Amino acid sequence: MTMQEPVDLLYIEASPMGGASTSRAVAQSFLDAYRRANPTHSVDTLNVWDTELPPFDARMIAAKFAVLRKHQATPEQQALWDSACAISRRFNRARRYLFALPMWNFGLPYRLKHFIDVVTLPGENWQWSRETGYVALLQDRKAMVVYSSAGDYPATQPADPSDHQKPQMRRWLQFIGVDDVQELAVGPTLVPPDTLQATREAAMRRAAEVGAAF
Ligand SMILES: Cc1cc2nc3c(=O)[nH]c(=O)nc-3n(C[C@H](O)[C@H](O)[C@H](O)COP(=O)(O)O)c2cc1C
C-alpha cells in the first residue's frame, strides 16, 4: 500500500497505555467487528506516540509561508513542509476514521494535538480565500471516536462545560470535512475494578455493534 492509495479505515490511537488502555480496548472491539463485516477492507493503524511528528515550530511555519505564499522555499524548507504533507496525506487518504482517545486535563493528549497541528494543512484538507472563506476539502468521510475519562463526561450535545475533549474533536473534524461522526464515551473509569469491568464490557458490546455496521 503506498501513501497515495486510499485506505478504508485509519485507526488512530491517542492513548500511550497499550494493553491497559480502556479507549483502545473498546476501539479494538469496534475494529474486530468492522473487520469481520468487511474482510476485504484495508486498515491502517497509527499510534500518535510511536509516530515521528516534526515539531510544528517557527521553522515549520516559515517553511509553510515560503512554500505556499512566496514560492521561494529553500530546499530545506521544502523538505520540512513535505514531511508534514506526507503525514497529512496518510491521514487524508482514509475514507473512515477510528479514534481511541483518553481525556487529559479536560482536553486532548498533547501528542494527538501535535498530530492534529501537523496534519491540518491548507491545500491538503482545507483552504481559504476571500471569496469563499474556509472550505473543507475532505468529503464523504466518517469517523467513530471512542472517548475515555476518569470522570463522567457523556457524549452529549452540547458537552459538559468542563469537557474540552469532545468539542475540540467535533470542531476539528467538521473543519476538514469529516461530518458524519459517531461517538462513544467510556467512563467514568476511576471506579472500583468490578464497575470498570462492567463499564468496559458494555462499551465493547456497543462498539462492536457500531463497528459491524460502519
Ligand atoms: C495526564 C492525564 C490527565 C488526565 N486528565 C483527566 C481529566 O482531566 N479528566 C478525567 O476525567 N480524566 C483524566 N485522566 C484520566 C483518563 O482520562 C482516564 O484514565 C482514561 O480512562 C484513560 O484512557 P486510556 O486507558 O485509554 O488511556 C487523565 C489521565 C492522564 C494520564
The ligand as an SDF file (V2000), in Angstrom:
LIG
                    3D

 31 33  0  0  0  0  0  0  0  0999 V2000
   -2.1220   13.1330   32.1150 C   0  0  0  0  0  0  0  0  0  0  0  0
   -3.5250   12.6840   32.3980 C   0  0  0  0  0  0  0  0  0  0  0  0
   -4.5210   13.6180   32.5430 C   0  0  0  0  0  0  0  0  0  0  0  0
   -5.8440   13.2190   32.7690 C   0  0  0  0  0  0  0  0  0  0  0  0
   -6.8220   14.1760   32.8740 N   0  0  0  0  0  0  0  0  0  0  0  0
   -8.1120   13.7930   33.0810 C   0  0  0  0  0  0  0  0  0  0  0  0
   -9.1660   14.7530   33.1460 C   0  0  0  0  0  0  0  0  0  0  0  0
   -8.9630   15.9540   33.0060 O   0  0  0  0  0  0  0  0  0  0  0  0
  -10.4330   14.3090   33.3620 N   0  0  0  0  0  0  0  0  0  0  0  0
  -10.7240   12.9810   33.5140 C   0  0  0  0  0  0  0  0  0  0  0  0
  -11.8870   12.6390   33.7020 O   0  0  0  0  0  0  0  0  0  0  0  0
   -9.7390   12.0350   33.4390 N   0  0  0  0  0  0  0  0  0  0  0  0
   -8.4610   12.4190   33.2190 C   0  0  0  0  0  0  0  0  0  0  0  0
   -7.4620   11.4730   33.1350 N   0  0  0  0  0  0  0  0  0  0  0  0
   -7.8230   10.0570   33.2520 C   0  0  0  0  0  0  0  0  0  0  0  0
   -8.0030    9.3550   31.9190 C   0  0  0  0  0  0  0  0  0  0  0  0
   -8.8020   10.1000   31.0510 O   0  0  0  0  0  0  0  0  0  0  0  0
   -8.6640    8.0040   32.1660 C   0  0  0  0  0  0  0  0  0  0  0  0
   -7.8350    7.2220   32.9870 O   0  0  0  0  0  0  0  0  0  0  0  0
   -8.9500    7.2830   30.8720 C   0  0  0  0  0  0  0  0  0  0  0  0
   -9.7740    6.1880   31.1430 O   0  0  0  0  0  0  0  0  0  0  0  0
   -7.6540    6.8340   30.2310 C   0  0  0  0  0  0  0  0  0  0  0  0
   -7.9390    6.2070   28.9890 O   0  0  0  0  0  0  0  0  0  0  0  0
   -6.9350    5.1110   28.4390 P   0  0  0  0  0  0  0  0  0  0  0  0
   -6.9490    3.9600   29.4280 O   0  0  0  0  0  0  0  0  0  0  0  0
   -7.4860    4.7090   27.1060 O   0  0  0  0  0  0  0  0  0  0  0  0
   -5.5810    5.7330   28.3260 O   0  0  0  0  0  0  0  0  0  0  0  0
   -6.1490   11.8400   32.8860 C   0  0  0  0  0  0  0  0  0  0  0  0
   -5.1110   10.8960   32.7480 C   0  0  0  0  0  0  0  0  0  0  0  0
   -3.8310   11.2940   32.4870 C   0  0  0  0  0  0  0  0  0  0  0  0
   -2.7500   10.2600   32.3150 C   0  0  0  0  0  0  0  0  0  0  0  0
  1  2  1  0
  2  3  1  0
  2 30  2  0
  3  4  2  0
  4  5  1  0
  4 28  1  0
  5  6  2  0
  6  7  1  0
  6 13  1  0
  7  8  2  0
  7  9  1  0
  9 10  1  0
 10 11  2  0
 10 12  1  0
 12 13  2  0
 13 14  1  0
 14 15  1  0
 14 28  1  0
 15 16  1  0
 16 17  1  0
 16 18  1  0
 18 19  1  0
 18 20  1  0
 20 21  1  0
 20 22  1  0
 22 23  1  0
 23 24  1  0
 24 25  2  0
 24 26  1  0
 24 27  1  0
 28 29  2  0
 29 30  1  0
 30 31  1  0
M  END
$$$$
